[in-house]
Amino acid sequence: MGADFLDKRNKGYAKHIDRKRAALATGDLFTQEPNDKPRRVIAKLKRGFSVAKGDKLIIEKNGAGLTGCQGNSVVAEVETASPVIAEAVSKSSGVATGTVEKVNKISGTVEMSIK
């Protein structure tokens, strides 16, 4: 009744890998992965304000449009937002987070992604 007996009594196990399952999880040339891309809007910059790519803005619903605020200042405006985006902002208590993706200096507009 020593260690020999306990070793004989314990059942062993075989360690293996399910190769078919591993093949399913491995990407190849034709693998399609869903991309979670946030919706984007184009907003007009207010005079005297500038933003850079990557800046975070607070998006608020304003009637049929949206306003982008940085701190307490309104930096950008969307006069008429798409109904889907406006509804999504409304459902999140009228406030969302926006990230500046592209700045168009010539037209004075900003492309923002809204999360």
C-alpha positions in Angstrom: 0.0 0.0 0.0 2.7 2.5 -0.9 3.4 4.7 -3.8 3.4 1.7 -6.2 -0.2 0.9 -5.5 -1.3 4.6 -6.0 0.5 4.7 -9.4 -1.2 1.5 -10.5 -4.6 2.7 -9.3 -4.6 6.1 -11.1 -5.8 5.9 -14.7 -3.6 7.5 -17.3 -4.7 9.8 -20.0 -3.7 10.4 -23.6 -3.0 13.9 -24.6 -3.8 14.7 -28.3 -4.9 17.5 -30.6 -8.0 17.5 -32.7 -6.4 18.3 -36.0 -9.6 19.0 -37.9 -10.7 21.5 -35.2 -7.2 23.2 -35.5 -7.6 23.3 -39.3 -10.9 25.1 -39.0 -9.5 27.7 -36.7 -6.5 28.4 -39.0 -7.0 31.2 -41.5 -6.3 30.8 -45.2 -6.6 32.8 -48.3 -10.4 32.6 -48.5 -11.1 33.2 -44.8 -13.5 36.1 -44.3 -13.6 37.7 -40.9 -16.3 40.2 -40.0 -15.1 43.7 -39.4 -16.8 45.8 -36.8 -16.6 49.2 -38.4 -18.3 52.2 -36.7 -20.5 54.5 -38.7 -19.0 57.6 -40.2 -20.4 61.1 -40.8 -19.0 64.2 -42.4 -19.2 67.3 -40.3 -18.5 70.9 -41.0 -15.8 72.6 -38.9 -16.7 75.8 -37.1 -14.5 78.8 -37.9 -11.5 79.3 -35.7 -11.3 75.6 -34.6 -9.0 72.9 -35.8 -8.8 69.2 -35.0 -6.3 66.5 -35.9 -6.7 62.9 -36.9 -7.4 60.7 -33.8 -9.0 63.5 -31.7 -11.9 62.4 -29.6 -15.1 64.5 -29.8 -18.4 64.3 -27.8 -21.2 63.8 -30.2 -24.6 65.3 -29.1 -28.0 65.2 -30.8 -29.2 68.6 -31.8 -32.6 68.5 -33.5 -32.2 66.7 -36.8 -28.4 67.1 -36.7 -25.4 66.4 -34.5 -22.8 68.6 -32.9 -19.2 67.6 -32.1 -17.8 69.1 -28.9 -14.3 69.3 -27.6 -14.5 70.3 -24.0 -17.2 72.9 -23.7 -16.8 74.2 -27.3 -18.8 73.1 -30.3 -16.1 72.3 -32.9 -18.1 70.6 -35.7 -21.7 70.3 -36.9 -23.7 67.9 -39.0 -26.9 69.7 -40.2 -28.8 66.6 -41.2 -27.6 63.2 -40.0 -28.8 60.0 -41.4 -31.8 58.6 -39.6 -29.9 55.4 -38.5 -27.1 57.4 -36.9 -29.4 60.0 -35.3 -31.5 57.1 -33.8 -28.4 55.4 -32.5 -27.3 58.6 -30.8 -30.8 59.1 -29.4 -30.8 55.6 -27.9 -27.6 56.3 -26.1 -29.1 59.2 -24.1 -28.4 61.7 -26.9 -24.6 61.5 -26.4 -21.9 59.4 -28.2 -18.2 59.3 -28.7 -16.7 60.3 -32.0 -13.1 59.9 -33.4 -11.7 62.1 -36.1 -10.7 59.8 -39.0 -9.9 62.4 -41.7 -9.5 66.2 -41.9 -10.4 67.8 -45.2 -8.7 71.2 -44.9 -9.8 72.5 -48.3 -13.5 71.9 -47.8 -13.3 72.6 -44.0 -14.9 69.3 -43.1 -14.1 66.4 -40.9 -14.9 62.7 -41.3 -15.8 61.2 -37.9 -16.5 57.6 -36.8 -19.2 57.4 -34.1 -19.2 54.6 -31.5 
